[in-house]
Amino acid sequence: MKILALELSTARGSIAWLDEVDLVMREWTNDRKNSGPFFVNLQNIREKFGPPEEIIVGLGPGSYAGVRIAISAAIGLQVTSKTRLIGYPSICAMECEADEYGVIGDARRQSFFFARVRAHGLIEGPTLFTESELQAKWDKLEDNMPIFSSDNLTLFKGVELSYPSALVLAGLTRSASHNFSLPPLEPIYLREPHITIPKTATTAS
């Protein structure tokens, strides 16, 4: 199986290619205002290996813009190559050796998310907390369970900086035990999407 994995949910972007012979991953600093490196790396992978048979996209939580770009690129490739497209939570593919771990992240608006992962599957969350609520939960967690974040969260002691890996995502496709998302793919929303409704024009009577 020729597998292409796309991961753009954090400040480190990655693309991976996995098949019976080759295993390749590209990483770069993922500037959310400049998606050029992503498309350059994607083009290089495509030119070297051709069309994939399966594409997996990291769905976050994290940068909505990054995840949307990855989903859009995957849809474009799916249309041209008739490949299978699936999605999976990015936080279940952290680059670590722990079988069970927690993940926290900055959810903006003075809030944070927490999720718990075991064997690359979500067993809790992601759930939103205030700083005090998360600190209270933090105090109840097992002392030996690693906690990762892709954000620089100095508010919480003991957090290890780690990022989702496209290569880990690619490897997960070889297991039938995971609950992959099928199209139409969407980023993992921690809140309901905000929709701005245009004001109705008024006319003079």
C-alpha positions as CSV (number, residue, x, y, z in Angstrom):
1,M,0.0,0.0,0.0
2,K,1.3,3.4,-1.0
3,I,0.4,5.8,1.8
4,L,0.7,9.6,2.0
5,A,0.3,11.4,5.3
6,L,-0.2,15.1,5.8
7,E,0.1,16.9,9.2
8,L,-0.2,20.7,9.5
9,S,-2.0,21.2,12.8
10,T,0.9,22.7,14.7
11,A,4.0,24.9,14.3
12,R,5.9,21.9,12.8
13,G,4.5,20.6,9.5
14,S,5.3,17.2,8.2
15,I,4.6,15.0,5.2
16,A,5.3,11.2,5.1
17,W,5.4,8.6,2.4
18,L,5.2,4.9,3.3
19,D,5.1,1.8,1.1
20,E,6.5,-1.7,1.0
21,V,10.0,-0.3,0.1
22,D,10.3,3.3,0.9
23,L,9.8,5.4,4.1
24,V,10.3,9.1,3.8
25,M,9.3,12.1,6.0
26,R,9.8,15.8,5.5
27,E,9.5,18.3,8.3
28,W,9.6,22.1,8.4
29,T,8.7,25.1,10.5
30,N,5.0,25.5,9.7
31,D,4.3,29.3,9.3
32,R,0.5,29.5,9.3
33,K,0.8,32.6,7.0
34,N,2.9,30.8,4.4
35,S,2.0,27.4,3.1
36,G,4.7,27.4,0.4
37,P,7.0,24.9,2.2
38,F,4.1,22.4,2.4
39,F,3.3,22.5,-1.3
40,V,7.0,22.4,-2.2
41,N,7.5,19.2,-0.1
42,L,4.2,17.7,-1.4
43,Q,5.3,18.3,-5.0
44,N,8.7,16.7,-4.3
45,I,7.1,13.6,-2.8
46,R,4.6,13.3,-5.7
47,E,7.3,13.7,-8.3
48,K,9.5,11.0,-6.7
49,F,6.8,8.4,-5.8
50,G,3.8,9.2,-8.0
51,P,0.1,8.9,-6.8
52,P,-0.7,7.4,-3.4
53,E,-3.2,4.6,-2.8
54,E,-4.3,6.1,0.5
55,I,-4.0,9.5,2.1
56,I,-4.4,10.2,5.8
57,V,-4.7,13.8,7.2
58,G,-4.1,14.9,10.8
59,L,-7.3,16.6,11.9
60,G,-6.0,18.4,15.0
61,P,-7.0,19.9,17.3
62,G,-4.7,22.8,16.5
63,S,-4.4,25.3,13.6
64,Y,-7.8,25.2,11.8
65,A,-6.1,27.0,8.8
66,G,-3.3,24.4,8.6
67,V,-5.7,21.4,8.9
68,R,-8.0,22.9,6.2
69,I,-5.0,23.4,3.8
70,A,-4.0,19.7,4.4
71,I,-7.6,18.6,3.8
72,S,-8.0,20.7,0.6
73,A,-4.7,19.3,-0.8
74,A,-5.7,15.8,0.0
75,I,-9.1,16.2,-1.7
76,G,-7.3,17.6,-4.8
77,L,-5.1,14.5,-4.9
78,Q,-8.0,12.2,-4.3
79,V,-9.9,13.6,-7.3
80,T,-6.9,13.0,-9.6
81,S,-5.7,9.7,-8.3
82,K,-9.0,8.0,-7.1
83,T,-7.3,7.2,-3.8
84,R,-8.8,6.5,-0.4
85,L,-9.0,9.5,1.9
86,I,-9.2,9.2,5.7
87,G,-8.5,11.5,8.7
88,Y,-7.4,11.0,12.3
89,P,-6.8,13.1,15.4
90,S,-3.3,14.6,15.2
91,I,-2.8,14.3,18.9
92,C,-3.0,10.5,18.6
93,A,0.1,10.6,16.5
94,M,2.5,12.4,18.8
95,E,6.2,11.7,18.3
96,C,6.8,9.7,21.5
97,E,7.4,6.2,22.8
98,A,4.7,6.3,25.5
99,D,1.7,4.0,25.1
100,E,-0.4,6.3,27.2
101,Y,-0.1,10.1,27.5
102,G,-1.9,13.3,28.0
103,V,-2.0,16.3,25.6
104,I,-2.7,19.9,26.5
105,G,-3.0,22.8,24.2
106,D,-3.8,26.5,24.1
107,A,-7.4,26.9,22.9
108,R,-7.3,30.7,23.0
109,R,-9.8,32.9,24.9
110,Q,-8.1,32.0,28.2
111,S,-8.9,28.3,27.8
112,F,-7.0,25.1,27.2
113,F,-7.8,21.6,26.0
114,F,-6.9,18.3,27.5
115,A,-7.0,14.9,25.9
116,R,-5.8,11.5,26.9
117,V,-4.4,8.9,24.4
118,R,-3.8,5.2,24.8
119,A,-2.4,3.0,22.1
120,H,-2.8,5.9,19.6
121,G,-6.6,6.2,20.4
122,L,-8.5,8.8,22.2
123,I,-9.8,7.6,25.6
124,E,-10.7,11.1,26.9
125,G,-11.4,14.5,25.3
126,P,-10.3,16.7,23.9
127,T,-12.2,18.8,26.5
128,L,-12.0,22.6,27.2
129,F,-10.9,23.9,30.6
130,T,-10.0,27.2,32.2
131,E,-6.5,27.5,33.6
132,S,-7.7,26.8,37.1
133,E,-9.9,23.8,36.0
134,L,-7.0,22.3,34.1
135,Q,-4.6,22.8,37.0
136,A,-7.1,21.0,39.3
137,K,-7.3,18.1,36.8
138,W,-3.5,18.2,36.4
139,D,-3.1,17.6,40.1
140,K,-5.1,14.4,40.0
141,L,-3.2,12.8,37.1
142,E,-0.9,10.0,37.6
143,D,2.7,11.2,38.4
144,N,4.3,8.9,35.8
145,M,2.0,9.7,32.9
146,P,3.8,12.0,30.4
147,I,2.0,15.2,29.3
148,F,2.8,16.7,25.9
149,S,2.0,19.9,24.2
150,S,2.9,21.5,20.8
151,D,2.5,24.9,22.4
152,N,5.0,26.6,24.7
153,L,2.8,26.4,27.9
154,T,5.0,27.6,30.8
155,L,1.9,27.8,33.1
156,F,2.0,24.0,33.7
157,K,5.1,22.4,35.1
158,G,6.4,19.2,33.6
159,V,4.9,19.6,30.1
160,E,7.1,18.1,27.4
161,L,7.2,19.8,24.0
162,S,6.2,17.3,21.3
163,Y,4.6,17.4,17.9
164,P,2.3,15.2,15.8
165,S,4.2,13.2,13.2
166,A,3.0,12.4,9.7
167,L,5.1,9.3,9.8
168,V,3.2,8.0,12.9
169,L,0.0,8.8,11.1
170,A,1.1,6.8,8.0
171,G,1.9,3.9,10.2
172,L,-1.5,3.9,11.9
173,T,-3.2,3.2,8.6
174,R,-1.8,-0.4,8.7
175,S,-4.0,-1.1,11.8
176,A,-7.7,-1.9,11.5
177,S,-8.3,-1.1,15.1
178,H,-8.5,2.7,14.7
179,N,-11.6,4.7,14.1
180,F,-10.7,6.8,11.1
181,S,-12.8,9.6,9.8
182,L,-14.1,9.4,6.3
183,P,-15.0,12.2,3.9
184,P,-16.1,14.9,4.2
185,L,-13.2,15.6,6.5
186,E,-13.3,18.5,8.9
187,P,-10.9,19.9,11.5
188,I,-11.6,18.9,15.1
189,Y,-13.5,21.8,16.5
190,L,-13.1,22.5,20.2
191,R,-16.0,25.0,20.0
192,E,-18.9,25.4,17.6
193,P,-17.6,27.1,14.4
194,H,-18.4,30.9,14.6
195,I,-20.4,32.1,11.6
196,T,-20.8,35.7,10.9
197,I,-24.3,36.5,9.5
198,P,-24.3,39.6,7.2
199,K,-26.6,42.3,8.2
200,T,-29.8,42.6,6.2
201,A,-29.9,45.8,4.2
202,T,-32.7,48.1,5.1
203,T,-34.6,50.2,2.7
204,A,-36.4,53.5,3.4
205,S,-40.2,53.2,3.5
